Amino acid sequence: MNMNNRNNRAIVFNDQEHEVFYMNCLPKCRRQDVYHKALIYCLGISGDTRQNVERIYDFNKDSIKTECLGEGWITSGSARVVRMAFNLFCNGTPSAYSLEGEEKVKECQRYTVEDLFCCEYAVYFLEAIKVRYPEYCFPVDLSALGM
């Protein structure tokens, strides 16, 4: 477990490889903000996404690569991980932006809570949300501060 300095709380990782990935990849990002922390945390959940991180995210350009969702290595689980990571990083459904009509609607539906969370990674997706939104997930007890 790693400590999130902002909230002095432990981040729960899927396994040791997930934690090592997070600790090694986060420094490669241009920023260490909650957007990048959530992105890297998510991309580390699955072995497939860890192995293909360069196909998902361009560290030099600080940009996601939505085309990765159409590549042969993507499974239903890794697609959920990637979509959750994209959503937390971009606040939207970036893989749907270039689509039209029914295809756009179908892709947007793949970002719904039901579609994303109906998998073995749900507990880690909740953790990613805590990483992305610490100010809402860990409210300050004002009475403890004497207020």
Rosetta silent file (secondary structure, phi, psi, omega in degrees, C-alpha in Angstrom):
SEQUENCE: MNMNNRNNRAIVFNDQEHEVFYMNCLPKCRRQDVYHKALIYCLGISGDTRQNVERIYDFNKDSIKTECLGEGWITSGSARVVRMAFNLFCNGTPSAYSLEGEEKVKECQRYTVEDLFCCEYAVYFLEAIKVRYPEYCFPVDLSALGM
SCORE:     score description
SCORE:     0.000 S_00000001
   1 L     0.000  144.402 -179.800    0.000    0.000    0.000 S_00000001
   2 E  -114.854  151.576  177.918    1.123    3.490   -0.782 S_00000001
   3 E   -94.658  132.792  173.510    0.245    6.672    1.056 S_00000001
   4 E   -87.799  108.888 -172.943   -1.505    9.441   -0.804 S_00000001
   5 L   -57.065  -35.658 -175.776    0.218   12.505    0.664 S_00000001
   6 L   -61.982  -36.248 -175.345   -2.708   14.852    0.123 S_00000001
   7 L  -118.366    2.005 -177.184   -5.001   12.868    2.373 S_00000001
   8 L    49.583   47.882  178.030   -2.576   10.712    4.364 S_00000001
   9 E  -131.859  153.329 -179.250   -4.458    7.615    3.374 S_00000001
  10 E   -78.153  139.174  171.936   -3.356    4.377    1.826 S_00000001
  11 E   -91.702  131.203  179.866   -4.090    3.712   -1.818 S_00000001
  12 L   -89.551  125.793  179.427   -5.295    0.153   -2.355 S_00000001
  13 L  -108.203  154.489  179.192   -3.610   -1.627   -5.260 S_00000001
  14 L   -62.820  -42.985 -179.794   -4.695   -4.752   -7.123 S_00000001
  15 L  -164.317 -179.425 -177.895   -1.315   -6.400   -6.560 S_00000001
  16 H   -63.560  -36.421  178.841    2.372   -5.565   -6.202 S_00000001
  17 H   -62.317  -36.919  178.331    2.781   -5.152   -9.979 S_00000001
  18 H   -63.098  -47.312 -179.611    0.031   -2.530   -9.935 S_00000001
  19 H   -64.048  -44.214  179.078    1.786   -0.558   -7.195 S_00000001
  20 H   -61.943  -43.022  177.235    5.205   -0.803   -8.886 S_00000001
  21 H   -57.380  -49.393 -179.163    3.661    0.342  -12.176 S_00000001
  22 H   -58.646  -48.384 -177.646    2.056    3.341  -10.472 S_00000001
  23 H   -66.545  -30.880 -179.759    5.259    4.341   -8.695 S_00000001
  24 H   -85.262  -34.701 -175.166    7.335    3.981  -11.900 S_00000001
  25 H   -87.724  -32.712 -178.361    4.947    5.550  -14.412 S_00000001
  26 H   -57.146  -42.163  178.105    3.585    8.512  -12.481 S_00000001
  27 H   -63.607  -19.569  177.948    6.960   10.325  -12.514 S_00000001
  28 H   -75.406  -16.804 -179.307    6.992    9.995  -16.330 S_00000001
  29 L   -76.486  151.371  179.626    3.870   12.193  -16.540 S_00000001
  30 L   -64.577  -32.047 -179.700    4.213   15.921  -17.086 S_00000001
  31 L  -129.180  157.823  177.475    2.134   16.605  -13.977 S_00000001
  32 L  -111.700   33.598 -178.340    1.480   14.795  -10.733 S_00000001
  33 L   -81.758  177.307 -176.434   -2.102   16.079  -10.411 S_00000001
  34 H   -65.064  -27.325  178.055   -5.213   14.044   -9.652 S_00000001
  35 H   -64.783  -48.796 -179.470   -5.970   13.598  -13.369 S_00000001
  36 H   -70.993  -37.452  177.800   -2.641   11.906  -14.048 S_00000001
  37 H   -61.505  -44.425  179.504   -2.707    9.975  -10.778 S_00000001
  38 H   -67.237  -40.809  178.119   -6.123    8.507  -11.621 S_00000001
  39 H   -58.774  -53.015 -177.252   -5.050    7.749  -15.206 S_00000001
  40 H   -67.276  -39.287  176.726   -1.895    5.915  -14.159 S_00000001
  41 H   -57.370  -49.651 -179.122   -3.640    4.179  -11.274 S_00000001
  42 H   -62.016  -47.414 -176.636   -6.313    2.837  -13.667 S_00000001
  43 H   -64.925  -17.243  177.400   -3.886    1.793  -16.369 S_00000001
  44 L   -87.913   -8.913 -176.028   -1.984   -0.214  -13.781 S_00000001
  45 L   -61.995  -44.423 -173.988   -4.968   -2.305  -12.676 S_00000001
  46 L  -105.925  142.247  175.035   -4.703   -4.876  -15.468 S_00000001
  47 H   -59.736  -38.190  179.292   -1.625   -6.715  -16.722 S_00000001
  48 H   -61.983  -44.409 -178.359   -2.808   -6.095  -20.297 S_00000001
  49 H   -73.887  -32.285  174.814   -3.015   -2.335  -19.812 S_00000001
  50 H   -62.394  -45.593 -178.526    0.311   -2.243  -17.960 S_00000001
  51 H   -66.114  -26.996 -174.407    1.996   -4.066  -20.849 S_00000001
  52 L  -113.066   22.002 -175.587    0.406   -1.766  -23.423 S_00000001
  53 H   -55.552  -36.554  179.870    0.569    1.572  -21.609 S_00000001
  54 H   -69.275  -19.831  177.437    2.535    3.165  -24.469 S_00000001
  55 H   -85.872  -14.062 -176.345   -0.290    2.168  -26.848 S_00000001
  56 H  -102.765  -38.140 -173.496   -2.840    3.859  -24.537 S_00000001
  57 E  -137.584  133.676  177.356   -1.076    7.020  -23.382 S_00000001
  58 E   -97.467  104.601 -178.179    1.631    9.175  -24.956 S_00000001
  59 L   -63.754  -35.478 -178.600    3.826   10.381  -22.089 S_00000001
  60 L   -69.909  -41.044 -179.038    5.704   12.853  -24.318 S_00000001
  61 L   -91.049   -7.694 -177.058    2.591   14.517  -25.724 S_00000001
  62 L    54.680   51.100 -178.342    0.577   14.082  -22.514 S_00000001
  63 E  -143.505  150.782  177.674   -2.312   12.642  -24.489 S_00000001
  64 E   -84.446  159.609 -179.816   -4.436    9.533  -24.613 S_00000001
  65 L  -120.098   91.221 -174.805   -4.654    7.302  -27.665 S_00000001
  66 H   -64.212  -23.534 -179.568   -8.301    6.384  -28.114 S_00000001
  67 H   -63.842  -16.947  179.800   -7.521    4.171  -31.100 S_00000001
  68 H   -60.261  -26.545 -178.599   -6.093    1.592  -28.684 S_00000001
  69 H   -65.642  -15.615  178.468   -9.649    0.432  -27.952 S_00000001
  70 H  -100.877    4.895 -177.005   -9.781   -1.120  -31.434 S_00000001
  71 L   -83.590  157.600 -174.454   -6.516   -3.036  -31.167 S_00000001
  72 L   -64.760  -24.306 -178.529   -6.291   -6.829  -30.986 S_00000001
  73 L   -78.092  -17.126 -177.026   -4.887   -7.034  -27.447 S_00000001
  74 L   -68.226  128.911  172.838   -7.955   -5.330  -25.923 S_00000001
  75 L  -109.084  174.952  178.360  -10.263   -7.626  -23.947 S_00000001
  76 H   -61.676  -38.670  179.190  -13.597   -6.676  -22.411 S_00000001
  77 H   -68.616  -45.791 -179.341  -11.857   -6.174  -19.049 S_00000001
  78 H   -68.127  -30.815  175.928   -8.961   -4.115  -20.378 S_00000001
  79 H   -64.415  -38.887  176.884  -11.417   -1.994  -22.406 S_00000001
  80 H   -64.196  -42.900  178.822  -13.256   -1.189  -19.165 S_00000001
  81 H   -60.288  -46.822 -178.586   -9.966   -0.225  -17.504 S_00000001
  82 H   -63.619  -45.430 -179.530   -9.033    2.033  -20.427 S_00000001
  83 H   -63.978  -40.414  177.321  -12.454    3.704  -20.566 S_00000001
  84 H   -62.885  -44.361  178.835  -12.429    4.354  -16.813 S_00000001
  85 H   -60.613  -46.424  179.583   -8.917    5.812  -17.101 S_00000001
  86 H   -61.451  -44.370 -177.604   -9.933    8.006  -20.049 S_00000001
  87 H   -62.874  -44.983 -179.634  -13.073    9.205  -18.278 S_00000001
  88 H   -69.365  -30.602 -179.441  -11.230   10.173  -15.096 S_00000001
  89 H   -78.388  -41.138 -172.714   -8.445   11.852  -17.089 S_00000001
  90 H  -105.960   -9.130 -175.667  -10.616   13.750  -19.596 S_00000001
  91 L    59.798   42.374 -179.949  -13.947   14.083  -17.783 S_00000001
  92 L  -173.348 -157.818 -179.196  -15.779   12.632  -20.727 S_00000001
  93 L  -121.030   68.771 -170.214  -16.046    9.915  -23.337 S_00000001
  94 H   -60.672  -27.747  179.617  -13.112   10.752  -25.612 S_00000001
  95 H   -73.021   -9.557  178.249  -13.287    7.580  -27.695 S_00000001
  96 H   -96.590  -12.263 -173.067  -16.760    8.660  -28.846 S_00000001
  97 L   -57.632  -38.683 -175.709  -15.788   12.176  -29.969 S_00000001
  98 L   -90.400   -1.185 -178.113  -14.911   11.244  -33.541 S_00000001
  99 L   -90.201  164.934 -179.929  -17.860    8.885  -34.033 S_00000001
 100 L  -128.688  155.480  170.160  -21.262    9.662  -35.511 S_00000001
 101 H    55.736 -135.042 -175.870  -24.832    8.480  -35.009 S_00000001
 102 H   -61.602  -35.857  178.745  -25.508    5.057  -33.519 S_00000001
 103 H   -63.755  -38.894  177.811  -21.804    4.220  -33.148 S_00000001
 104 H   -64.406  -44.217  178.953  -21.314    7.338  -31.022 S_00000001
 105 H   -61.489  -45.992  179.545  -24.287    6.401  -28.828 S_00000001
 106 H   -60.163  -43.401 -179.278  -23.001    2.819  -28.390 S_00000001
 107 H   -66.910  -40.562  177.428  -19.542    4.030  -27.412 S_00000001
 108 H   -62.046  -37.175  178.943  -20.951    6.522  -24.899 S_00000001
 109 H   -64.832  -24.876  178.767  -23.011    3.717  -23.334 S_00000001
 110 L   -71.812   -9.044  177.488  -19.775    1.788  -22.723 S_00000001
 111 L   -98.830    2.804 -179.222  -18.830    4.524  -20.221 S_00000001
 112 L   -70.018  157.013  178.627  -21.897    4.058  -18.020 S_00000001
 113 H   -56.832  -45.121 -178.754  -21.490    2.974  -14.413 S_00000001
 114 H   -60.349  -45.290 -177.417  -23.308   -0.275  -15.137 S_00000001
 115 H   -69.830  -41.809 -178.908  -21.106   -1.173  -18.073 S_00000001
 116 H   -70.735  -44.723 -170.238  -17.822   -0.193  -16.415 S_00000001
 117 H   -84.223   -8.217  179.220  -18.436   -1.589  -12.951 S_00000001
 118 L   -83.467   65.412  179.890  -19.842   -4.982  -13.884 S_00000001
 119 L  -162.217  174.032 -177.170  -16.414   -6.630  -13.705 S_00000001
 120 L   -69.662   -9.654 -177.943  -13.747   -7.862  -11.349 S_00000001
 121 L   -94.641    3.272 -173.886  -12.081   -4.423  -11.292 S_00000001
 122 H   -53.206  -44.786 -178.670  -14.991   -2.562   -9.646 S_00000001
 123 H   -62.377  -33.329  179.619  -13.276   -2.213   -6.263 S_00000001
 124 H   -79.763  -28.181  173.189  -10.224   -0.675   -7.958 S_00000001
 125 H   -65.515  -39.699  175.687  -12.400    1.649  -10.028 S_00000001
 126 H   -61.802  -40.126  177.402  -13.848    2.944   -6.751 S_00000001
 127 H   -63.652  -40.400  178.244  -10.297    3.475   -5.536 S_00000001
 128 H   -61.962  -37.606  176.640   -9.480    5.366   -8.752 S_00000001
 129 H   -64.070  -39.407  176.818  -12.436    7.656   -8.096 S_00000001
 130 H   -63.978  -38.183  177.875  -11.032    8.351   -4.618 S_00000001
 131 H   -65.489  -42.076 -177.102   -7.660    9.183   -6.194 S_00000001
 132 H   -74.802  -36.305 -175.301   -9.313   11.525   -8.712 S_00000001
 133 L  -123.341   57.774 -176.619  -11.771   13.189   -6.301 S_00000001
 134 H   -62.977  -31.260 -177.807  -10.145   13.182   -2.848 S_00000001
 135 H   -67.441  -20.297  179.010  -11.855   16.400   -1.817 S_00000001
 136 H  -101.993  -26.258 -176.630  -15.264   14.717   -2.126 S_00000001
 137 H   -87.182  -19.947 -177.913  -14.357   11.223   -0.965 S_00000001
 138 L  -133.635   74.735 -177.367  -12.566   12.289    2.208 S_00000001
 139 L   -63.821  149.645  178.712  -14.354   15.243    3.750 S_00000001
 140 L   -80.537  133.355  175.172  -12.558   17.200    6.424 S_00000001
 141 L   -83.589   99.672 -176.053  -13.960   16.852    9.926 S_00000001
 142 H   -64.762  -28.736  178.725  -14.177   20.530   10.871 S_00000001
 143 H   -66.288  -31.744  177.490  -14.886   19.691   14.514 S_00000001
 144 H   -69.419  -21.471  178.735  -11.479   17.987   14.729 S_00000001
 145 H   -91.851    2.820 -179.293   -9.957   21.282   13.575 S_00000001
 146 L    79.580   24.229 -179.041  -11.747   23.198   16.356 S_00000001
 147 L  -108.176    0.000    0.000  -14.267   24.773   13.978 S_00000001
